[in-house]
């Protein structure tokens, strides 16, 4: 997960804004694209910037081949960012 993306989202989002993510879980991909991607990867870059996942659930609207592989995440800013990652 790219830190630059998380920093940009943090900068652009209003202080009381929420971030909605569609996470396509990939954990066994060698190389890429697409690259491995997990909920933990999102947490690793968003939590130090003051975001907390308030909801993480399967995407019920995912197309059949992606059922159980896509997650919808709802993030809210819950404090001040930590000084470093």
N, CA, C and O atoms as CSV, one atom per row, in Angstrom:
chain,resi,resn,atom,element,x,y,z
A,1,UNK,N,N,0.862,-1.174,0.000
A,1,UNK,CA,C,0.000,0.000,0.000
A,1,UNK,C,C,0.899,1.224,0.000
A,1,UNK,O,O,1.919,1.264,0.687
A,2,UNK,N,N,0.519,2.183,-0.752
A,2,UNK,CA,C,1.386,3.344,-0.927
A,2,UNK,C,C,1.090,4.448,0.070
A,2,UNK,O,O,-0.045,4.903,0.211
A,3,UNK,N,N,2.134,4.860,0.751
A,3,UNK,CA,C,2.044,5.941,1.726
A,3,UNK,C,C,1.619,7.248,1.053
A,3,UNK,O,O,0.857,8.023,1.630
A,4,UNK,N,N,2.106,7.490,-0.158
A,4,UNK,CA,C,1.759,8.731,-0.864
A,4,UNK,C,C,0.246,8.845,-1.058
A,4,UNK,O,O,-0.314,9.933,-0.927
A,5,UNK,N,N,-0.419,7.727,-1.371
A,5,UNK,CA,C,-1.881,7.730,-1.522
A,5,UNK,C,C,-2.545,8.137,-0.212
A,5,UNK,O,O,-3.417,9.006,-0.198
A,6,UNK,N,N,-2.134,7.512,0.889
A,6,UNK,CA,C,-2.735,7.790,2.196
A,6,UNK,C,C,-2.518,9.248,2.603
A,6,UNK,O,O,-3.430,9.888,3.127
A,7,UNK,N,N,-1.334,9.766,2.370
A,7,UNK,CA,C,-1.056,11.161,2.718
A,7,UNK,C,C,-1.908,12.115,1.887
A,7,UNK,O,O,-2.389,13.125,2.400
A,8,UNK,N,N,-2.094,11.801,0.610
A,8,UNK,CA,C,-2.929,12.642,-0.250
A,8,UNK,C,C,-4.379,12.620,0.218
A,8,UNK,O,O,-5.022,13.666,0.306
A,9,UNK,N,N,-4.892,11.432,0.517
A,9,UNK,CA,C,-6.264,11.308,1.025
A,9,UNK,C,C,-6.415,12.113,2.309
A,9,UNK,O,O,-7.402,12.827,2.482
A,10,UNK,N,N,-5.459,12.003,3.197
A,10,UNK,CA,C,-5.516,12.711,4.476
A,10,UNK,C,C,-5.531,14.222,4.269
A,10,UNK,O,O,-6.254,14.944,4.956
A,11,UNK,N,N,-4.737,14.687,3.329
A,11,UNK,CA,C,-4.649,16.121,3.053
A,11,UNK,C,C,-5.935,16.652,2.409
A,11,UNK,O,O,-6.363,17.764,2.717
A,12,UNK,N,N,-6.548,15.874,1.527
A,12,UNK,CA,C,-7.719,16.326,0.780
A,12,UNK,C,C,-9.031,16.206,1.552
A,12,UNK,O,O,-9.968,16.966,1.307
A,13,UNK,N,N,-9.099,15.271,2.464
A,13,UNK,CA,C,-10.340,15.019,3.186
A,13,UNK,C,C,-10.563,16.063,4.267
A,13,UNK,O,O,-9.637,16.411,5.000
A,14,UNK,N,N,-11.781,16.562,4.369
A,14,UNK,CA,C,-12.116,17.513,5.427
A,14,UNK,C,C,-11.914,16.844,6.783
A,14,UNK,O,O,-12.017,15.621,6.886
A,15,UNK,N,N,-11.626,17.629,7.829
A,15,UNK,CA,C,-11.374,17.046,9.150
A,15,UNK,C,C,-12.488,16.120,9.645
A,15,UNK,O,O,-12.209,15.142,10.338
A,16,UNK,N,N,-13.733,16.412,9.301
A,16,UNK,CA,C,-14.828,15.551,9.743
A,16,UNK,C,C,-15.294,14.608,8.634
A,16,UNK,O,O,-16.341,13.971,8.753
A,17,UNK,N,N,-14.516,14.522,7.561
A,17,UNK,CA,C,-14.879,13.676,6.425
A,17,UNK,C,C,-14.658,12.199,6.709
A,17,UNK,O,O,-13.988,11.823,7.672
A,18,UNK,N,N,-15.231,11.381,5.857
A,18,UNK,CA,C,-15.053,9.938,5.941
A,18,UNK,C,C,-14.471,9.440,4.630
A,18,UNK,O,O,-14.709,10.013,3.567
A,19,UNK,N,N,-13.716,8.380,4.725
A,19,UNK,CA,C,-13.110,7.752,3.559
A,19,UNK,C,C,-13.782,6.399,3.356
A,19,UNK,O,O,-13.869,5.597,4.287
A,20,UNK,N,N,-14.254,6.148,2.144
A,20,UNK,CA,C,-14.835,4.859,1.796
A,20,UNK,C,C,-13.868,4.183,0.832
A,20,UNK,O,O,-13.467,4.770,-0.173
A,21,UNK,N,N,-13.499,2.946,1.146
A,21,UNK,CA,C,-12.566,2.215,0.296
A,21,UNK,C,C,-13.208,0.927,-0.195
A,21,UNK,O,O,-13.958,0.280,0.535
A,22,UNK,N,N,-12.915,0.564,-1.420
A,22,UNK,CA,C,-13.271,-0.739,-1.963
A,22,UNK,C,C,-11.959,-1.499,-2.057
A,22,UNK,O,O,-11.092,-1.168,-2.866
A,23,UNK,N,N,-11.824,-2.508,-1.232
A,23,UNK,CA,C,-10.563,-3.237,-1.124
A,23,UNK,C,C,-10.706,-4.576,-1.837
A,23,UNK,O,O,-11.541,-5.399,-1.463
A,24,UNK,N,N,-9.902,-4.786,-2.849
A,24,UNK,CA,C,-9.874,-6.052,-3.573
A,24,UNK,C,C,-8.732,-6.860,-2.976
A,24,UNK,O,O,-7.559,-6.587,-3.231
A,25,UNK,N,N,-9.094,-7.860,-2.178
A,25,UNK,CA,C,-8.107,-8.621,-1.421
A,25,UNK,C,C,-7.312,-9.552,-2.326
A,25,UNK,O,O,-7.876,-10.393,-3.026
A,26,UNK,N,N,-6.011,-9.389,-2.302
A,26,UNK,CA,C,-5.097,-10.252,-3.043
A,26,UNK,C,C,-3.960,-10.580,-2.086
A,26,UNK,O,O,-3.319,-9.675,-1.552
A,27,UNK,N,N,-3.705,-11.865,-1.863
A,27,UNK,CA,C,-2.638,-12.198,-0.922
A,27,UNK,C,C,-1.641,-13.211,-1.472
A,27,UNK,O,O,-0.622,-13.474,-0.834
A,28,UNK,N,N,-1.911,-13.781,-2.634
A,28,UNK,CA,C,-1.015,-14.816,-3.148
A,28,UNK,C,C,-0.444,-14.478,-4.523
A,28,UNK,O,O,-0.001,-15.363,-5.255
A,29,UNK,N,N,-0.459,-13.214,-4.860
A,29,UNK,CA,C,0.020,-12.760,-6.162
A,29,UNK,C,C,1.527,-12.541,-6.107
A,29,UNK,O,O,2.030,-11.832,-5.236
A,30,UNK,N,N,2.242,-13.158,-7.046
A,30,UNK,CA,C,3.679,-12.907,-7.142
A,30,UNK,C,C,3.888,-11.783,-8.141
A,30,UNK,O,O,3.391,-11.836,-9.266
A,31,UNK,N,N,4.623,-10.774,-7.726
A,31,UNK,CA,C,4.839,-9.630,-8.607
A,31,UNK,C,C,3.564,-8.819,-8.752
A,31,UNK,O,O,2.788,-8.705,-7.803
A,32,UNK,N,N,3.349,-8.271,-9.899
A,32,UNK,CA,C,2.143,-7.496,-10.142
A,32,UNK,C,C,2.350,-6.598,-11.331
A,32,UNK,O,O,3.437,-6.625,-11.907
A,33,UNK,N,N,1.426,-5.837,-11.722
A,33,UNK,CA,C,0.108,-5.672,-11.106
A,33,UNK,C,C,-0.823,-6.821,-11.457
A,33,UNK,O,O,-0.578,-7.508,-12.448
A,34,UNK,N,N,-1.850,-7.055,-10.712
A,34,UNK,CA,C,-2.150,-6.393,-9.446
A,34,UNK,C,C,-1.205,-6.877,-8.359
A,34,UNK,O,O,-0.671,-7.984,-8.430
A,35,UNK,N,N,-1.009,-6.050,-7.370
A,35,UNK,CA,C,-0.121,-6.370,-6.263
A,35,UNK,C,C,-0.927,-6.882,-5.075
A,35,UNK,O,O,-2.124,-6.617,-4.958
A,36,UNK,N,N,-0.248,-7.624,-4.193
A,36,UNK,CA,C,-0.916,-8.097,-2.981
A,36,UNK,C,C,-1.521,-6.919,-2.239
A,36,UNK,O,O,-0.944,-5.833,-2.190
A,37,UNK,N,N,-2.694,-7.151,-1.663
A,37,UNK,CA,C,-3.437,-6.077,-1.020
A,37,UNK,C,C,-4.332,-6.679,0.059
A,37,UNK,O,O,-5.158,-7.545,-0.229
A,38,UNK,N,N,-4.172,-6.224,1.290
A,38,UNK,CA,C,-4.973,-6.728,2.399
A,38,UNK,C,C,-5.530,-5.557,3.205
A,38,UNK,O,O,-5.106,-4.414,3.039
A,39,UNK,N,N,-6.483,-5.862,4.078
A,39,UNK,CA,C,-7.007,-4.841,4.981
A,39,UNK,C,C,-5.870,-4.308,5.850
A,39,UNK,O,O,-5.812,-3.110,6.128
A,40,UNK,N,N,-4.977,-5.177,6.274
A,40,UNK,CA,C,-3.844,-4.761,7.109
A,40,UNK,C,C,-2.960,-3.742,6.387
A,40,UNK,O,O,-2.398,-2.851,7.024
A,41,UNK,N,N,-2.834,-3.867,5.070
A,41,UNK,CA,C,-2.052,-2.890,4.300
A,41,UNK,C,C,-2.671,-1.499,4.396
A,41,UNK,O,O,-1.961,-0.502,4.530
A,42,UNK,N,N,-3.993,-1.442,4.327
A,42,UNK,CA,C,-4.689,-0.156,4.471
A,42,UNK,C,C,-4.506,0.396,5.885
A,42,UNK,O,O,-4.237,1.583,6.066
A,43,UNK,N,N,-4.653,-0.469,6.877
A,43,UNK,CA,C,-4.491,-0.036,8.269
A,43,UNK,C,C,-3.088,0.513,8.503
A,43,UNK,O,O,-2.914,1.511,9.202
A,44,UNK,N,N,-2.113,-0.128,7.928
A,44,UNK,CA,C,-0.711,0.264,8.129
A,44,UNK,C,C,-0.437,1.695,7.681
A,44,UNK,O,O,0.360,2.394,8.308
A,45,UNK,N,N,-1.086,2.141,6.606
A,45,UNK,CA,C,-0.827,3.496,6.119
A,45,UNK,C,C,-1.852,4.518,6.593
A,45,UNK,O,O,-1.541,5.707,6.663
A,46,UNK,N,N,-3.066,4.083,6.921
A,46,UNK,CA,C,-4.102,5.039,7.326
A,46,UNK,C,C,-4.120,5.323,8.825
A,46,UNK,O,O,-4.332,6.467,9.229
A,47,UNK,N,N,-3.904,4.311,9.650
A,47,UNK,CA,C,-3.980,4.522,11.101
A,47,UNK,C,C,-2.967,5.536,11.619
A,47,UNK,O,O,-3.327,6.354,12.465
A,48,UNK,N,N,-1.711,5.524,11.151
A,48,UNK,CA,C,-0.772,6.545,11.627
A,48,UNK,C,C,-1.179,7.973,11.246
A,48,UNK,O,O,-0.687,8.936,11.834
A,49,UNK,N,N,-2.067,8.108,10.272
A,49,UNK,CA,C,-2.543,9.426,9.858
A,49,UNK,C,C,-3.832,9.810,10.584
A,49,UNK,O,O,-4.466,10.810,10.247
A,50,UNK,N,N,-4.213,9.013,11.575
A,50,UNK,CA,C,-5.369,9.345,12.400
A,50,UNK,C,C,-6.677,8.710,11.972
A,50,UNK,O,O,-7.728,9.067,12.503
A,51,UNK,N,N,-6.647,7.783,11.032
A,51,UNK,CA,C,-7.870,7.123,10.575
A,51,UNK,C,C,-8.104,5.825,11.337
A,51,UNK,O,O,-7.165,5.118,11.702
A,52,UNK,N,N,-9.374,5.534,11.565
A,52,UNK,CA,C,-9.760,4.271,12.191
A,52,UNK,C,C,-10.878,3.658,11.356
A,52,UNK,O,O,-11.805,4.353,10.941
A,53,UNK,N,N,-10.784,2.355,11.113
A,53,UNK,CA,C,-11.844,1.659,10.380
A,53,UNK,C,C,-13.048,1.526,11.300
A,53,UNK,O,O,-12.974,0.860,12.332
A,54,UNK,N,N,-14.154,2.155,10.929
A,54,UNK,CA,C,-15.373,2.054,11.732
A,54,UNK,C,C,-16.297,0.975,11.188
A,54,UNK,O,O,-17.242,0.565,11.863
A,55,UNK,N,N,-16.029,0.514,9.971
A,55,UNK,CA,C,-16.815,-0.567,9.386
A,55,UNK,C,C,-15.963,-1.239,8.313
A,55,UNK,O,O,-15.334,-0.566,7.495
A,56,UNK,N,N,-15.948,-2.562,8.323
A,56,UNK,CA,C,-15.237,-3.328,7.311
A,56,UNK,C,C,-16.093,-4.560,7.033
A,56,UNK,O,O,-16.230,-5.435,7.889
A,57,UNK,N,N,-16.669,-4.624,5.834
A,57,UNK,CA,C,-17.584,-5.729,5.543
A,57,UNK,C,C,-17.432,-6.188,4.106
A,57,UNK,O,O,-16.909,-5.461,3.261
A,58,UNK,N,N,-17.897,-7.409,3.834
A,58,UNK,CA,C,-17.877,-7.919,2.472
A,58,UNK,C,C,-18.731,-7.033,1.581
A,58,UNK,O,O,-19.769,-6.526,2.008
A,59,UNK,N,N,-18.296,-6.853,0.356
A,59,UNK,CA,C,-19.066,-6.081,-0.614
A,59,UNK,C,C,-20.179,-6.967,-1.158
A,59,UNK,O,O,-19.939,-7.817,-2.016
A,60,UNK,N,N,-21.375,-6.771,-0.666
A,60,UNK,CA,C,-22.522,-7.581,-1.084
A,60,UNK,C,C,-22.905,-7.341,-2.540
A,60,UNK,O,O,-23.606,-8.162,-3.131
A,61,UNK,N,N,-22.462,-6.239,-3.126
A,61,UNK,CA,C,-22.790,-5.924,-4.515
A,61,UNK,C,C,-21.699,-6.364,-5.493
A,61,UNK,O,O,-21.768,-6.061,-6.684
A,62,UNK,N,N,-20.698,-7.075,-4.988
A,62,UNK,CA,C,-19.604,-7.527,-5.852
A,62,UNK,C,C,-20.139,-8.494,-6.911
A,62,UNK,O,O,-21.103,-9.222,-6.677
A,63,UNK,N,N,-19.501,-8.484,-8.066
A,63,UNK,CA,C,-19.878,-9.453,-9.089
A,63,UNK,C,C,-19.493,-10.847,-8.605
A,63,UNK,O,O,-18.617,-10.997,-7.753
A,64,UNK,N,N,-20.148,-11.854,-9.151
A,64,UNK,CA,C,-20.011,-13.227,-8.651
A,64,UNK,C,C,-18.558,-13.690,-8.460
A,64,UNK,O,O,-18.243,-14.247,-7.408
A,65,UNK,N,N,-17.671,-13.483,-9.430
A,65,UNK,CA,C,-16.294,-13.963,-9.231
A,65,UNK,C,C,-15.545,-13.266,-8.084
A,65,UNK,O,O,-14.535,-13.777,-7.600
A,66,UNK,N,N,-16.039,-12.110,-7.655
A,66,UNK,CA,C,-15.344,-11.360,-6.597
A,66,UNK,C,C,-16.048,-11.437,-5.246
A,66,UNK,O,O,-15.584,-10.831,-4.280
A,67,UNK,N,N,-17.160,-12.169,-5.160
A,67,UNK,CA,C,-17.859,-12.325,-3.875
A,67,UNK,C,C,-16.882,-12.904,-2.854
A,67,UNK,O,O,-16.208,-13.899,-3.122
A,68,UNK,N,N,-16.813,-12.280,-1.698
A,68,UNK,CA,C,-15.910,-12.736,-0.643
A,68,UNK,C,C,-14.477,-12.255,-0.797
A,68,UNK,O,O,-13.639,-12.493,0.072
A,69,UNK,N,N,-14.197,-11.577,-1.904
A,69,UNK,CA,C,-12.837,-11.090,-2.162
A,69,UNK,C,C,-12.772,-9.567,-2.055
A,69,UNK,O,O,-11.693,-9.005,-1.866
A,70,UNK,N,N,-13.905,-8.908,-2.172
A,70,UNK,CA,C,-13.955,-7.453,-2.045
A,70,UNK,C,C,-14.518,-7.058,-0.687
A,70,UNK,O,O,-15.485,-7.643,-0.200
A,71,UNK,N,N,-13.890,-6.053,-0.088
A,71,UNK,CA,C,-14.360,-5.501,1.181
A,71,UNK,C,C,-14.666,-4.022,0.988
A,71,UNK,O,O,-13.988,-3.321,0.237
A,72,UNK,N,N,-15.691,-3.568,1.676
A,72,UNK,CA,C,-15.987,-2.145,1.758
A,72,UNK,C,C,-15.514,-1.660,3.115
A,72,UNK,O,O,-15.899,-2.205,4.149
A,73,UNK,N,N,-14.687,-0.648,3.105
A,73,UNK,CA,C,-14.180,-0.091,4.357
A,73,UNK,C,C,-14.655,1.334,4.540
A,73,UNK,O,O,-14.679,2.124,3.596
A,74,UNK,N,N,-15.029,1.649,5.751
A,74,UNK,CA,C,-15.423,3.024,6.102
A,74,UNK,C,C,-14.470,3.494,7.183
A,74,UNK,O,O,-14.377,2.878,8.245
A,75,UNK,N,N,-13.771,4.566,6.922
A,75,UNK,CA,C,-12.733,5.090,7.802
A,75,UNK,C,C,-13.124,6.478,8.283
A,75,UNK,O,O,-13.675,7.279,7.528
A,76,UNK,N,N,-12.836,6.748,9.530
A,76,UNK,CA,C,-13.101,8.056,10.119
A,76,UNK,C,C,-11.824,8.524,10.810
A,76,UNK,O,O,-11.086,7.733,11.398
A,77,UNK,N,N,-11.589,9.811,10.723
A,77,UNK,CA,C,-10.434,10.383,11.415
A,77,UNK,C,C,-10.739,10.419,12.905
A,77,UNK,O,O,-11.765,10.960,13.317
A,78,UNK,N,N,-9.872,9.857,13.700
A,78,UNK,CA,C,-10.147,9.716,15.137
A,78,UNK,C,C,-9.117,10.398,16.011
A,78,UNK,O,O,-9.081,10.152,17.216
A,79,UNK,N,N,-8.316,11.211,15.467
A,79,UNK,CA,C,-7.308,11.876,16.280
A,79,UNK,C,C,-6.251,12.496,15.410
A,79,UNK,O,O,-6.363,12.546,14.185
A,80,UNK,N,N,-5.246,12.956,16.060
A,80,UNK,CA,C,-4.150,13.595,15.339
A,80,UNK,C,C,-3.233,12.540,14.762
A,80,UNK,O,O,-3.027,11.488,15.368
A,81,UNK,N,N,-2.685,12.814,13.600
A,81,UNK,CA,C,-1.731,11.878,13.013
A,81,UNK,C,C,-0.500,11.720,13.894
A,81,UNK,O,O,-0.087,12.648,14.591
A,82,UNK,N,N,0.079,10.516,13.845
A,82,UNK,CA,C,1.343,10.302,14.539
A,82,UNK,C,C,2.425,11.031,13.760
A,82,UNK,O,O,2.269,11.304,12.570
A,83,UNK,N,N,3.509,11.341,14.431
A,83,UNK,CA,C,4.548,12.151,13.798
A,83,UNK,C,C,5.290,11.431,12.684
A,83,UNK,O,O,5.797,12.082,11.770
A,84,UNK,N,N,5.369,10.102,12.735
A,84,UNK,CA,C,6.052,9.371,11.668
A,84,UNK,C,C,5.443,7.992,11.535
A,84,UNK,O,O,4.795,7.488,12.452
A,85,UNK,N,N,5.664,7.385,10.363
A,85,UNK,CA,C,5.126,6.044,10.099
A,85,UNK,C,C,6.105,4.983,10.452
A,85,UNK,O,O,5.814,3.797,10.293
